[in-house]
Amino acid sequence: MTKIFCDIADIDLIKKFNKKKIVKGFTTNPSLMRKAGAKNYAEYSNKILKITNKPVSCEVFADNIKNMILQGQKISKWAKNVYVKVPVINSRGKFMGKVIKSLNSDKIKLNITAVYTSEQTKKILSNINKKTKVIISIFAGRMADAGKDPIPHFLESLKLSKKYKNVEILWASTREPYNYLQAKYIGCHIITVPPTIIEKIEKFGKSYKKLSEDTVNGFLADSKKSKFNL
């Protein structure tokens, strides 16, 4: 079963989607935090963590090994359900294996983000134990945006992760509801989805006939509103 996480930092939306059984966790990042209007990162994150007991990923924003580790240690103490989100590389392209290994050794739950290849997955797995929970977030949507097929990297990453019962592969940067079915089909453990797409997934099941009718009715309604004549 592929779990659905909600990718959001807006407090009101987290309260709303936390009530949905379909939502099994939440992911955030500095960009979502900024968009939600967060001024104090720690205070805002703790507001989120007080709303839900479901897993919540909060990302470090340092760009060097020492400070990433320090931030990760601080974040890990905020709540039992928090996952420390760590980028697989820093802004200079250096693999953050030392950060991953250090935090994982301290039994800190991790979400390794900005992953794009199965080679990166392999490197991550070589730096973790087989007990502490680790999520590996592979950015399918952004990969597809760049004209690359994400599926082979997911399949290989899933194969590699089978030796690690503590590791889950996550489909990130979801672009459309159908991505959920793709993730489910290949056996992805988690998919993280924006609120608007979760609402569309909840409405799955329309017949082809109903889809055609809704489409035609939409066109007709718009032509009437525009008072088109020929």
C-alpha positions as CSV (number, residue, x, y, z in Angstrom):
1,M,0.0,0.0,0.0
2,T,1.4,3.4,-1.0
3,K,0.9,5.9,1.8
4,I,-0.1,9.5,1.0
5,F,1.7,12.3,2.7
6,C,0.5,16.0,2.3
7,D,3.2,18.4,1.0
8,I,2.3,21.6,2.7
9,A,3.3,24.1,5.5
10,D,0.2,26.2,5.7
11,I,-1.2,25.8,9.3
12,D,-4.9,25.9,8.4
13,L,-4.5,23.4,5.6
14,I,-2.5,21.1,7.9
15,K,-5.4,21.2,10.4
16,K,-7.8,20.4,7.6
17,F,-5.8,17.6,6.0
18,N,-4.8,16.0,9.4
19,K,-8.4,15.0,9.8
20,K,-8.4,13.0,6.6
21,K,-7.7,9.3,7.0
22,I,-6.1,9.2,3.5
23,V,-3.3,11.5,4.8
24,K,-0.7,9.5,6.7
25,G,1.9,12.2,7.2
26,F,3.2,15.7,6.1
27,T,6.3,17.0,4.4
28,T,7.6,20.5,4.4
29,N,10.6,22.4,3.1
30,P,12.0,26.0,3.5
31,S,10.2,27.1,0.3
32,L,6.8,25.9,1.6
33,M,7.6,27.5,5.0
34,R,8.4,30.8,3.3
35,K,5.2,30.6,1.2
36,A,3.2,30.0,4.3
37,G,4.5,33.1,5.9
38,A,6.8,31.6,8.5
39,K,9.2,34.1,10.2
40,N,10.7,32.0,12.9
41,Y,11.5,28.5,11.6
42,A,11.6,26.7,14.9
43,E,8.4,28.3,16.3
44,Y,6.5,27.7,13.1
45,S,7.6,24.1,12.8
46,N,6.6,23.4,16.4
47,K,3.1,24.8,15.7
48,I,2.8,22.2,13.0
49,L,4.1,19.4,15.2
50,K,1.5,20.3,17.9
51,I,-1.3,19.8,15.4
52,T,-0.5,16.2,14.4
53,N,0.9,12.9,15.6
54,K,1.5,11.8,12.1
55,P,5.1,11.9,10.6
56,V,6.3,15.4,9.8
57,S,9.5,16.1,7.8
58,C,11.2,19.4,8.7
59,E,14.3,20.3,6.6
60,V,17.7,21.7,7.6
61,F,18.7,24.8,5.7
62,A,22.5,24.9,6.5
63,D,24.8,24.3,3.6
64,N,27.8,22.7,5.3
65,I,28.3,19.4,7.1
66,K,28.9,20.8,10.6
67,N,25.9,23.1,10.6
68,M,23.6,20.5,8.9
69,I,24.4,18.1,11.7
70,L,23.8,20.7,14.4
71,Q,20.5,21.8,12.9
72,G,19.5,18.1,12.4
73,Q,20.2,17.4,16.1
74,K,18.1,20.4,17.2
75,I,15.1,19.5,14.9
76,S,15.1,15.9,16.0
77,K,14.4,17.0,19.6
78,W,11.2,18.9,18.6
79,A,8.9,15.9,18.6
80,K,8.8,12.1,18.4
81,N,7.1,12.2,15.0
82,V,9.6,14.6,13.4
83,Y,11.8,13.4,10.5
84,V,14.9,15.5,9.9
85,K,15.0,16.3,6.2
86,V,18.5,16.4,4.7
87,P,19.5,17.2,1.1
88,V,21.5,14.4,-0.6
89,I,24.1,17.0,-1.7
90,N,24.8,20.6,-0.7
91,S,24.7,23.6,-3.1
92,R,28.2,22.8,-4.3
93,G,27.2,19.3,-5.3
94,K,29.0,17.5,-2.4
95,F,27.4,14.3,-1.2
96,M,26.2,14.7,2.4
97,G,27.1,11.2,3.5
98,K,28.8,12.4,6.7
99,V,25.6,14.3,7.7
100,I,23.5,11.3,7.0
101,K,25.8,8.9,8.8
102,S,26.2,11.1,11.8
103,L,22.5,11.8,12.4
104,N,21.5,8.2,11.6
105,S,24.1,6.9,14.1
106,D,22.4,9.1,16.7
107,K,19.1,7.2,15.9
108,I,17.6,10.3,14.3
109,K,14.8,9.6,11.8
110,L,15.7,11.0,8.4
111,N,14.1,12.1,5.1
112,I,16.9,12.4,2.5
113,T,15.6,14.8,-0.1
114,A,16.5,16.2,-3.6
115,V,17.4,12.6,-4.8
116,Y,17.3,12.0,-8.5
117,T,19.1,8.8,-9.2
118,S,19.4,5.2,-8.0
119,E,23.1,5.8,-7.7
120,Q,22.4,8.4,-5.1
121,T,20.1,5.9,-3.3
122,K,22.9,3.4,-3.3
123,K,25.3,5.9,-1.7
124,I,22.7,6.9,0.9
125,L,22.1,3.2,1.9
126,S,25.8,2.7,2.4
127,N,25.8,5.4,5.1
128,I,22.9,4.2,7.2
129,N,22.1,1.4,9.6
130,K,19.3,-1.1,9.3
131,K,17.3,0.0,12.3
132,T,16.6,3.8,12.3
133,K,13.8,4.9,10.0
134,V,14.9,6.6,6.7
135,I,12.8,8.0,3.9
136,I,14.5,8.6,0.5
137,S,12.6,11.2,-1.5
138,I,13.1,10.9,-5.3
139,F,11.9,13.9,-7.2
140,A,9.9,12.3,-10.0
141,G,8.0,15.4,-11.2
142,R,11.1,17.6,-11.5
143,M,12.9,14.7,-13.3
144,A,10.0,14.4,-15.8
145,D,10.0,18.2,-16.2
146,A,13.6,17.9,-17.5
147,G,12.6,15.2,-20.0
148,K,13.9,12.3,-17.9
149,D,12.1,9.1,-17.1
150,P,11.9,8.7,-13.3
151,I,10.6,5.1,-13.3
152,P,13.9,3.2,-13.8
153,H,15.4,5.1,-10.9
154,F,12.5,4.2,-8.7
155,L,12.5,0.6,-9.6
156,E,16.3,0.3,-8.9
157,S,16.0,2.2,-5.7
158,L,13.1,0.0,-4.5
159,K,15.2,-3.1,-5.4
160,L,18.2,-1.7,-3.5
161,S,16.1,-0.8,-0.4
162,K,14.6,-4.3,0.0
163,K,17.6,-5.2,2.2
164,Y,16.6,-2.4,4.6
165,K,13.3,-2.8,6.4
166,N,13.8,0.6,7.9
167,V,13.9,2.4,4.6
168,E,11.0,3.8,2.6
169,I,11.1,5.2,-1.0
170,L,9.0,8.3,-1.5
171,W,7.7,9.7,-4.8
172,A,8.3,13.5,-4.5
173,S,7.3,16.5,-6.7
174,T,4.0,15.1,-7.7
175,R,2.5,16.8,-10.7
176,E,-0.9,15.1,-11.2
177,P,-3.3,12.6,-9.5
178,Y,-2.3,9.8,-11.9
179,N,1.2,9.9,-10.3
180,Y,-0.4,8.2,-7.3
181,L,-1.4,5.2,-9.4
182,Q,2.1,5.1,-11.0
183,A,3.7,5.1,-7.5
184,K,1.3,2.5,-6.3
185,Y,1.9,0.3,-9.4
186,I,5.6,0.2,-8.9
187,G,5.4,-0.4,-5.2
188,C,6.5,3.0,-3.9
189,H,6.1,3.2,-0.1
190,I,5.0,6.8,0.0
191,I,4.0,9.6,-2.3
192,T,3.9,13.2,-1.1
193,V,1.1,15.3,-2.7
194,P,-0.1,18.9,-2.6
195,P,-3.6,19.4,-1.1
196,T,-5.3,20.1,-4.4
197,I,-4.1,16.8,-5.9
198,I,-5.1,14.9,-2.7
199,E,-8.7,16.2,-3.2
200,K,-8.7,15.0,-6.8
201,I,-7.4,11.5,-5.7
202,E,-10.3,11.3,-3.3
203,K,-12.7,11.7,-6.3
204,F,-11.1,8.8,-8.3
205,G,-13.6,6.4,-10.0
206,K,-15.5,8.4,-12.6
207,S,-16.4,6.4,-15.7
208,Y,-15.2,7.4,-19.2
209,K,-18.8,8.3,-20.0
210,K,-19.1,10.6,-17.0
211,L,-15.7,12.2,-17.9
212,S,-17.0,12.9,-21.4
213,E,-20.3,14.3,-20.2
214,D,-18.5,16.6,-17.6
215,T,-16.1,17.9,-20.3
216,V,-18.9,18.6,-22.8
217,N,-21.0,20.3,-20.2
218,G,-18.1,22.5,-19.1
219,F,-17.6,23.6,-22.7
220,L,-21.3,24.3,-23.2
221,A,-21.5,26.3,-19.9
222,D,-18.6,28.5,-20.9
223,S,-19.9,29.1,-24.4
224,K,-23.3,30.3,-22.8
225,K,-21.5,32.5,-20.3
226,S,-19.6,34.1,-23.2
227,K,-22.8,34.5,-25.2
228,F,-21.1,33.0,-28.3
229,N,-23.1,33.1,-31.6
230,L,-22.5,31.9,-35.1
